[in-house]
Structure formats: C-alpha cells, structure tokens
Amino acid sequence: MGRIHGVHLVVLLILGMVLSSWCQDDEDSDNISAVYIVTLKQAPIAHYLAEARKNSQGLNGDTERLSIHKPRSINISRTDPKYGSYIARVHDSLLRRALKGEKYLKLYSYHYLINGFAVLVTPDQVNKLSRRREVANVVLDFSVRTATTHTPQFLGLPQGAWVQEGGFKSAGEGVVIGFIDTGIDPTHSSFADNSKHPYPVPAHFSGVCEVTRDFPSGSCNRKLIAARHFAASAITRGVFNISQDYASPFDGDGHGTHTASIAAGNHGIPVVVAGHQFGHASGMAPRSHIAVYKALYKSFGGFAADVVAAIDQAAQDGVDIISLSITPNRRPPGVATFFNPIDMASLSAVKVGIFVVQAAGNTGPSPKSMSSFSPWIFTVGSASHDRTYSNSITLGNNVTIPGVGLAPATQNDTVYTLISAIHALNNDTTVTDDMYVSECQDSSNFNQDLVQGNVLICSYSIRFVLGMSTIQQALQTAQNLSAVGVVFYMDSFMIGFQLNPTPMKMPGIIISSPEDSKAFIQYYNRSLERDITTGKIIKFGAVAAICGGTKANYSNISPKVMYYSARGPDPEDNSFDIADIMKPNLVAPGNSIWAAWSSVGADSVEFQGESFAMLSGTSMAAPHVAGLAALVKQKFPNFSPSAIASALSTSASLYDKTGGPIMAQRAYAFPDQNQSPATPFDMGSGFVNATGALNPGLIFDSSYDNYMSFLCGINGSAPVVLNYTGHSCWVYNSTINAGDLNLPSITIANLNQSRTVLRTVINVAGNESYSVGWSAPFGVSLKVSPSHFYIASGETQVLSVFFNATSNSAAASYGRIGLFGNQGHVVNIPLSVIVKITYNTTINS
C-alpha cells in the first residue's frame, strides 16, 4: 500500500487560522464566509465506470444516457490520478473565472462519486457561483455527529456463519470495510497483522496509508490497509484542536477504534479492563481488511464536506463496504430528506457496488426520530443481547440493593463500616465551602483517619454525566484515603437515568435507582449514633458488603430494541410527511458492547487509559452489520448492495431467545417497565441473523436506475436530481413511488381504498417450491398472488400484493408475508400501513 505525508495539513492549519480570523473580522455580518459544497453538472467518474461495467456485462437498455460526455482526452480508470488532477484543475479554473481575484479557499475537489468541490466563500460569492452554467447545486455545509466479546456467540457465528466460511481464520477474507469515523489506534492488538498464513491486500484495493508524527510509517499492515483523515472544513471554521483532534488518522476519541474492531477486529484478543478479565474479543468478520477515513473528531464532531470527501476517497480506493456510525445533527432541508450530500454520495457508491450501512441514530424512542433516510442505505437500530453485568450491595439489615459497576467484591463477604463523604470532612472543609464535596473529587477535603479501612459513600449527580466529575477521580480519592471500597448513591434529580457499567479497580457500586438510593441513605442515617447533647456523630453503625460486578449474567429475554434507538416511520421531508420506505432495516447488538479502545480515547471518560471500552448506541449496532455483510459478500461476491441488504433483511429473526416476540422499550425513564412488542418501525425486518443471511434462498434486487426512477417520482425533484447526479429525469421512461421499489418490505403511508404492490424475487439457491402465507395489518384485507410457486435456480418470480382498506384509521398497523420453501428457506417480508381510507367501500373477505 502507498503512503502520503501530512505536510499539506500544516499549510492548511495555518490557512485555517488566517481564514477563520478573516471570517470573524468581516464588518459585514451578512457577508460572513462559510463552507459550501458545490456540485457541477458533469457526472463524476463513478458514473462512467458503472456504465462501462454495465456495457461490458452485456446488460440491455440505454437507461443512463448522459447529456454531458466525459472528457475525451482522459482515459478513465478508478485509480488513475490523472483524472482526479484534471477535475481539480477544472474546479480551480471555474473558481478563478467566477470569483475573479476575490478571496476564497477551496478545501476539496470531489471527482469520484460527486463532481464538485467544497469551498470557503461569502454569500455574495455563492450567488456568483450559482449563476455559472457549469454549476448544478450549492449546499451549505452542515454538522454531523457520532451516533465485543460475546456478541459473536450470541449471533451464533462460531457454530454457524463462521463455519460456512471455513472458521474465524477465514471469515471475511478478501473483503475491505471502510470506516468513516474518528480514526483508529493502529497500535491496538485488534488490528495487528499476526497472520502466519497468506493475507494479501485485495488486488482491487488501492488505498494509501497517511504518515504523520501521530501515525508513523509502519502503522498500516495487511490488516489495516489504508488510513487517511479529512478535516479541511473543520480547520477553516477554527474549531480544530490539534492537541485533541490529531491532524492524522490517529483516533483521539475512541469511537472509531471501537466501531472498527466490532466489525473486523482480530479474533481472540483478551479483554482486560481495570485489571479484570472480561473474556476475548473478536470482530464479526475477523479476517476482513480495514480502511480508515477519519472525518469526525473529539472536540466538535464533524462536517458534511469532510464526510463526503472521506466517502469519495473510500469509493475510489475500492472498499467493498462503507460503515457510517454517524448521523446529521438536523433533518436535511429541501424537497426530500434523501437529497443531501452524504446520501447522494452514498447513492453513487451503491452504483459502483459498495454496500453502505449507517446507524439509525440515538434519538428514540419517539416515532419519526429516524436519522438515516434513503432506501439505498442500510439502516441499523440498536438492540440488547443476552449478556449483562450486575452488581449489588448487602446492608447490615440484610437488605440487598442492586446497582452497576464492573468492580470486585469486598473480601470474603466481610462487612465494612460505611461512612458518608460529608461526614468525613477535615476541619478545614465544609459543605458550605464546596456544595459538591459529596462527589469525592478531591482527597484533600477529607479526614483519612475516618475513611481508612471503611467504605466511602459518594453522591452521583448530573455533573458526572456532563464530565464535571468522574468516577475515576472519586476512586482515586478513595484510594488516597485508604478506603476499602466506594458506594455511589443517585441524586434524587436523576430520575430514570440509565447507567452503563463502569470499570473500577477497587470494590465499588453505583446504586442506579433514586428510590434504592433513598433506601440506602435512610439505612445509613438511622444507623448513626449521635451525642444527645451536641448532635455530633459518635459511631458509624451502618455496615455493608459489596458483592462485585465483574461476572457476566445471561438472560433469555433478549434481544430487545433499546429505548434510544431511532424509530420509523421514515420522514420524507421537514414537514414530517412519511415515505413509503421501512426504516430501520433491522436491529443488531448495540447495547453494552465491549470493543477496542484508543490509548488516548476520551469519548467515555470512565475508560480513559484502558485498551477496551463498553459502549452503547446505534453506532455500535451498525458495524456489527458491516462485518456480517462482509461474510455475505465473501460468500456471494457478485451480490449487489441491494442483494446483500435483502439477504440480511429477509432472514432476520422475529423472536427473542424464549420464543416470544422481540420487545421494544418505549420510554427513556424506566425503559424495562415501559415496553411492548416491537413493530417494523422499531426493528425493521427483525434482529439480524448472521447464519440465515448466508443462505437466503430468495432475494429482492434493486438497481441504481430503480433508485433514480424513485427520486424522479418525488414531486418537484427533477432539478434537484439533475443537480446532484448530472442525470436528467427525462432519461427514465417512467417514475415509481417509494412503495414500488423492489425492497424486502412494504410500507404504505396512505392507503386510499386499495393498492396493488409488485415485488420480484430471484432464486439464489437450488430449485424450490414455495407456499405463501400472510397476516394482514389491522384495518386492511390482503391477498398475495400466486399463493404457491415453483422457481428454478437463477429464475425470477413476480408477486402481486393487493391491499384493501377495511376501516378508516390514521394509526399504523402491521402485518407480514412469509414465503416458505420446501427446502427449508423462509423469506420474511414485513408490512406497514399507516393511514387507511375506505370511503365506505364494500369489503369482500
């Protein structure tokens, strides 16, 4: 693999400081510079390559005629730098001609997935660019944000999918996963190249490894085969902190290291945190290769201009899968949510055969909270798995109180005296002096003689959530005072707050419920003995034993959809109109996930200095699916992105380990007390089934042309489609509604009396006969034709699905279609119907 050096970043950082000053000092507040993404009418190189591939494969139809032809003097190939430099010169020439000596700064030239550039300009300059005939679209840059040891076992990989691929030593081999995230720590053992067998970099991949002081030569290997970073937009805004964010692919946050290891980390890496052993880690596809495109940063998140540059580079390098554990900070404005630079770059990636997976977002559980919108992007929600860690404390009155904390127990079940921090102050400290002294952040405030050999009680408030106080600092205080353990009780204002287990090197526990915390404090106070005359404490009578929380517990009531996982239906625009597209596509493990952690990772302060961290979020769920998609890609190398999506979707599980329906948490506060059976708008097709996805039987396939016909069918979209893709909607003989895309699901936002929906399946297994069963959504009658069919290997079958409203309702209802093959294949198709209008139509049962 090649290398590039970071000298140009020094120049850009200096320019960024100058230009950010220029932006801020401009006297005309209406003419302040900002970053804009400009796309040109000429199609990017990816479109020509896809055309060439289609023609070479002998596909019929001239459905992608272009009104602007590629430059005849350029001999296009994906890796040829001549074309990129040619396009960059075209962009530079356009800027010079349009802005004629004015100040501006071009940040990126996009040429592979999008023909355009990111530029720092004023609104007046934007108007000048918009009037140029070569320019198709100008969009203001926007911000984005970041949205395992046991999960391979929970997903059945060792006995299932990995066996089909020849074991973990070959699972994912030959597949490259590109991560658009916060970078990677290349020193972590999860990314080491320890293979004693041939492990070549795939021939189709051409990425390079950037070399900087933070990311020295030798950081890449046959596992980590490319690493670059993109920060030009952030630098020009003056928000880039070089000491925290690292002007290199190195991960100063931890999030990117975590997600990369979930998908493709090495197998069998010991997980040791706070001195405790928590098993061995493995990625879902431990033999696949990792390519890193850092576009998010610790101190500010990220910006679309940098993310688009990262996606463009990943596609040009030849990745097979792109993992996006990021979501926009706001719903994209305009004609439809699908028309934004990130989603449209992803559409071009899909056109050249790249499977794009994205986190749904952590904005649940309310309806329409989805942050991943487009049908060509595979959207993943977060679910629990069966492993949990619990802790408890047994009081001297024989009451046991539950809590959390990855901590050892007190020795030999011995009870120790409890002493509250506010009762252990030294003579120079009072609560009046420091109202937060009970959070145990400074050992100098306390009397060591009182605390030594006892269990220290500290309070846990919102300040811990905000990072103003930390568990680790409280533990350091306890250690400095020679305490034997620590108990944190929850502030009464922290109602329903959810805590992840926190590592502790000494015995400790966080009582996570305000009610249990109240009972604990009542026991402590009642056990105090005070002088009748002075009221001073003369004896601390409360005692307790901490039971410890380093051993895992396993539950059958899993998976369940987590309260924070974003929900459908899919919002089509800012008016909250609903698209006929099911989101999320499915759910995967995303809660309490152990994975690799950067040596300087600061995203979760409790894991600072550790080599592994336990995090929760849809950011953790998406890379699970990226890794599993690599297994599908390995087995079916010719599968299109939509075929991979279909294999994952139609095989998904609908049931938890008890055989009951998967449940969905419905509230942030007390989520386990507020849950009900999950719907397709909670979990999509269901919970990912890794082994089933490798033997789907039938698949639903959609092409780039199908997606274009759908986009052209959106009212008022024709100019926007032309602006983003360089393609005119008149090229497409007919347009289609979202519900007519050949997806492995059916969503109808508005059923006005009746509707027929067609789906086409392709048999990727042997000859088989199928019977069709279904359950209709409430208020709808349903019929599927044919109800039985025989399909030979490689052949197609069209299914007609007839919906008829039987009652007027605006409440969503759900059903399913099942295709049951006589060779054991089962294909699951979820149905969702929202508004139903009958107009008193006579209903025939």
Salt bridges, closest charged atoms under 4 A:
ASP62 OD2 - ARG65 NE 3.58
GLU64 OE2 - LYS54 NZ 2.80
GLU64 OE1 - LYS351 NZ 2.67
ASP92 OD1 - LYS106 NZ 2.78
GLU102 OE2 - LYS128 NZ 2.25
GLU134 OE2 - ARG97 NH1 3.14
GLU134 OE2 - ARG132 NH2 3.33
ASP141 OD2 - ARG237 NH2 2.89
GLU173 OE2 - ARG287 NE 3.58
ASP181 OD1 - HIS255 ND1 2.63
ASP193 OD2 - ARG222 NE 2.69
GLU210 OE2 - HIS229 ND1 2.56
ASP320 OD2 - HIS204 NE2 3.08
ASP386 OD1 - HIS150 NE2 2.68
ASP386 OD2 - LYS657 NZ 2.86
GLU439 OE1 - ARG463 NE 2.95
ASP580 OD2 - ARG755 NH1 3.24
ASP672 OD1 - LYS560 NZ 3.08
ASP682 OD1 - ARG567 NH1 3.05
ASP682 OD2 - ARG666 NH2 2.73
ASP705 OD2 - LYS54 NZ 3.45
ASP740 OD1 - ARG755 NH2 3.88
GLU768 OE1 - HIS825 ND1 2.65
